[in-house]
Amino acid sequence: MKAIFTALSLMSLVSLNGFAAPGKLVPGVYDIDPAHTRVSFLIDHFVISQVEGRFNDVKGTYSLSEKLTDCKIDVTIPTASLDTGVAKRDEHLKSADFLEVSKFPQMTFKSKKCSGSLDNFKVTGDLTIKGVKKEVVLDAKYLGTVVDTWKNTRSAVSAKGKISRKEFNILYDDAIEAGPAVGDEVTINIISEGIHQAKKK
């Protein structure tokens, strides 16, 4: 019995040493890591279901500190990186019926203010899609800071919100007897990792 307890104690010690909890926030500017950032969306389809998609390319920076008044976010998303997993549907969504990628190759978000606490804060900023700029509010959360395999300091944040596609001149209005083929409200979900500029290797 003693041997079992000793083994369990050793395992716990190894676990704690090998998988340290995320450290405290390191203030500063973080470059968004597109390989570990997901910007996804969800929209109603034929009233009874939903379509989910994502953008596979994201560029930009965000600034974090304990003082949220210093928070800043500047993001650019190439619209051609849209991906719903169905090539024919993606082609339609990139057409003039929706994002009109050939004319509007990118969408942007630039924050204007942040308020709340790191565990639960609101980001107010300008979202521009198809040349239309609208103020939106996202609910955000700081997820933690770690040092990666290459000694880079990384932080992670999440954000979510809802927008009306029609307010951004995405006016596709095909309908069926039950209602619109494509809903108006779009739910946005974001999980992003960033690499601290001053600590970048």
Secondary structure by P-SEA (a helix, b strand, c coil): caaaaaaaaaaaaaaaaaccccccccccccccccccccccbbbbcccccbbbbbbcccccbbbbccccccbbbbbbbcccccccccaaaaaaaacccccccccccccccccccccccccbbbbbbbbbcccbbbbbbbbccccccccccccbbbbbbbbcccccccccccccccccccccccccbbbbbbbbbbccccccc
